Amino acid sequence: MILNNSDFKKIKGIVNKAIRDSEFNNHTITLREIDKFDGLRKYNLIELKNNFKNPFNKIFNSVSKNQLKSKDKFFHFKSYEFATEIINKKSIQVSNILSNDENDFSEYSEFYKRLGLFTKLVPKNYCINRKESQYEKLGISKIEEERKNIFILCFTKKLNNKRFWNEYASNDHGVCIAFKIKEFNKDMESFFDFRDVCYDNGYRFDFINQINYFFIKSFNRNIFIAGITKFSKFYKRNKYKWENETRLSFDFNGPYKNTLLKEFKIQEDIESERKYINFSLDTNSFLTLTVDEVICGRNLSDFKVNKLKDILQINFPDATIRKRE
């Protein structure tokens, strides 16, 4: 099916109606932002151009704020042992998104449910032989493959949240490290993301499902927006809003894989099967994070506080250290 000018106008109408019915109704799309999608027909996709005028990019930026220019502190909670190791080595581990299953088992796949792109959630070899109905129950989906190669480091802006001190800082025997962005390489900005997480009650983005419904009904094609799927890394259900999370993210699935591999070696903890990369707090090509302050838990011994103070003085002499009140 080759689309004509009348079809493009209909596409524009479908998109704009769905957006106007949503909370993001100040964003609209023009005909210029609908690609001719040559080469995408075999995938049954309608592509919207990936540029700053794209309303979906504007929506993404409005709900998932870019924090690269922020002067705020970003807090990261750890046990005393891990905090000491981070400060001593001037390096922190960034784990793949699969490591967060205890937090939210549907990490990264949740937003695809809002998009309506369910094909990425279905195992690739789900049905081996349709005629004989032979099914492979253990097959993996495209989403599961992607999750293995997405690495995130989580921060919060809430220092005095009891749940963080109890669950992530060993019942107040641990440490909170306050990081600040010292600088970032603008030339490398496309290779990583440092954004706030968007929390959703499950309905804010139903307009995308509405678009997909009418696209399939009218043209037998799904929507495709280059770049918007990265939003999945910054989308969580509203039950986690208490975390007030900001994430540093590296995606080894995309076109920047080779560049990222030159900087970071993907390693694996054999015991836990957790994959991670070591992110230097001193020198790397992307982003320089520095330790600005160390806040020790109420139950941390004075001996450990003083030991940590000595290590901090050597590696981050401008940082301060205190015990929380």
N, C-alpha and C positions, 0 to 999 in steps of 0.2 A: 504494500500500500504506500504510494507516494503522496506525501502531504502537499497541499497547495496553499495559496494565500488565505483562502477561506478557513482552512484547517488551523492555520497559525493564529488567526483571529479568535477561533473557538478555544484554542489552547490558552491564549491570553485571558479570555473571559472566564474560563474554569479556574485558573490560578488566582486571578484578582477577586473573584467572588468568594472563594474559600478564605483568602487572606482577610478580606473585609469583614467576614463573619467571625473572625478571631480577634484576640486582644491585640494583635499586631497589625491592625487595620490601617495604619499610616504608611504601610509599604505596599507598593504595587509593581507590576512588571510591564515592560514595553515589548513590542514585537522584536526590537533589536536584541533583546536578551534571550530570545529563543533560538537555539542553534539549529542549523540545517540537519544536524546529527547524521551526516553521511558516514557510513561505517558502523553506525550503532543500530541500524535496522534489525540486524540478525539477533540483537539482544533485546529487541522489543522495548526500546527506551526512547523517551523524549527528553532531550538534554536542555538544561538551562545553562547559559554561559556563566563561567566562574569568574566574575569580576566584582569590584567593590559596589557596583550598582545593583547587583543581584539582590532581590529582597530577602532571600534566604540567608545570604551572608550577613546582611544588616540585622536580621533577627538573631542569628547566631552570636554576633558581636554584642548585641544588646542584653542577652540573657547569660552569656558566658564571657565576662569581662576579661580583657587582656590586662595582665598585671605586670608586664615587663617594665613599665615606667613608674611603677609604684614605689613609694618611699616607706611603705608599711613594713612591719615585722611579720614574718611568717613562722608560726610555731610548729615544731615537730617534736613529738613525745617519744622517749625511748627509756629502756632500762638503764641503770647506771653503767653497766658493762658496755652496752652498745654505744651509749653516748660518749663514753671515754674513748672507745675505738674510733668513732667518727672524728673527734677533735684531735686525737693523736695522729691519725693517718691523714687528716685534712681531706677526707673522702667519704662519700656516703653512697650506699647501695640503692639503686633504683630498680625495683622489681617489676616483673611482667604482671599484667593485669590479672592473670589467673591467680596470683598470690592473694588477691583480695576476696576470694570466694567466701571466707568466713564473715566478711563484712556485708557483701551483697552478691549472692551467687549468680545473679543475672547481669553483673557488670558488663558493660559494652553492648550487650544484646538488647537491653531494655528499650533503647531509643528506636531500634529497628522495628519494634512492635508498633511504635507510634508512626513510623514511616510507612508501614504496611509492606515492607520488603521481606516478606516471610521466607522467600526462597533462600536467603542467606542463613536462615536458622535451621533449614532441613538438611540432614546428612547428605553429602554428595552422592553416596552410593546407597541411598535409602532403598531404592527399588532396583535390584540388579536385573531382574527379568520380569517385566510387567505382565507378560502373557502367562507366566507360570507363578506369578505372585511370590517371587523369592525376594525376601527382604534381608537387609544387613542391619541388624539392630545396633551394632557397635560403630557404625559409620560416623565420621565426624563432619561437622558442617563448616562452611566457609567462615562463619563467625568464630568457631573454635580455633581454626587455624590462625586467624588474624590476632586473636587474643594472646596467643603465645608470643607474638612479636611486638606487642605494645607495652612499653615500660613507663611506669608512672611513679612519681614521688609525691606523697600527700602532705599538705600543710593545713593549718587552720589559723584563723585570726582570733580564736577564743582561747585565751590563756588560762582562765580560771574555771573552766568547765570540769566539774567533778568526775564526769564519765571518762574524760581523757586521762586524768591523773590516776584513776582507778584501773582502767582497762589497758592503757598504753604506757603508763609510767609506774607499773608495779605497785599499785596501791600507795602512791605517794612516796615510794622508796626510790623512784626513778628521777628522770631529768627531762626538762623541756629546753630544747635549743631554739633560740630565736634567730632566724636568718634574715638577712637583708640582701637585696639585689645591689651589687656593687657596680656592675656594668653588664651590658650584653652586646654581642656582635650583630649589628643590624644586617650585615651581609649574610648572616646565617639564620636569620629570624624565621625563614620558611621551614627550617629543618627541625623545629621543636615548638612546643606550645607551653605557655605558662598562664593559665586561666582559672577563673573561679568556676566551680561546679554549679550547674543549674539544677534546681530541685523542682519536681513536678508532681502534681496530684494525679497525673495520668490523662489529663484532658487538654492541656495547654496546646499540644501540637496535633490534635486530631484533624486540623485543617489539612495536614499533609495526607492523611488517609482519605479525606474527602477528595483531594486532587487526584490521588491514585485511582479512586473508585470511578470517577468520570473519565479519566484518561483511558482506563481499561475498557470502560463501557463504550467510549466513542472511537478509540483508536487501537484498542488491544495492546497498549503499551504502558509501562510504568514510568514514573518520573525519574530523572537522573540529574543530580546536581553535583558537579565535581567539587569535592572539598567538604560538602556538608556532613558527610558521614563521620568526619573527625569529631563532630559534636557528640557522638556516642561515647567518647572518652570523658566527656564533661557533663554527663547526664545521669541523674540519680533520682530515685523515688523520694517523695516528700518526707518519708519517715526518717530519712538521714539528714534532714535540714539542720538538726542540732550540731552537726559537724562543722558547718560553715567552711567548707573545704576549698582549697586552691590546689591545683595540680601542675606539676612539671611533667611533660609527656614527650616521649620519643617514640615514633612509629617506624618500625623496621620493615613494614609491609610495602610501603610506597616507593616512589621514585628516588627517595633520598637514602635508601638502604645502604648502598655502597659507601656513601660519604659518612654515614653514621658508624658503619663497621670499621672504618679507618680510625675513628676516634675512640670507639668503645668496643671492647671484646665482650661478647655475651658469655656469661659463665653460668654454671649450674651447681646448686647445692645438692649433692648426691642423695643425702638423707631425706630432704624434704621435696626434692625434685623442683625446687624453686629456681627460676632463671632470673638473672640480674645483671646489671652493668655497674661498674664503679664510676661514680661521677666525682671528678676532682673539684674540691672547693678552692683550689689555688689557681690552677691553670687548665683551661680547656677552650675550645674554639667557639663555644656557643654562649655561655652564660657564667658569670662569676658571682657565686653566692658566698657571702662571708658570715661568720658567726658574730652576731652583734651582742648577744647576751645569753647567759646560761642561768636558768631558774631551777634550783634543786627542790626536790620534793620535801615536804615537812618531815618525813620519817627518815630521810637520808642522814647518815651519821656525819658528825663534824669532821671525822677523819677522812671520809670519802669526799666531802665538800672541799677540804683543803688540798687533797690530792688532785682533784679535778681543777682546782684553781691554779696549781702549779703547771699542769699540762696546758691549760688555756693561755697562761702567760707566755709560754714558749711559742705556741702556734698561732694564737689570735690575741696579741698583746693589747689591742684596742677594745676587746670585748670585756664586759663586766660579768660578775657572777654574784648571785645572792640566793638565799633560801626563801621560798615563798612563805608568806605570812599565814 
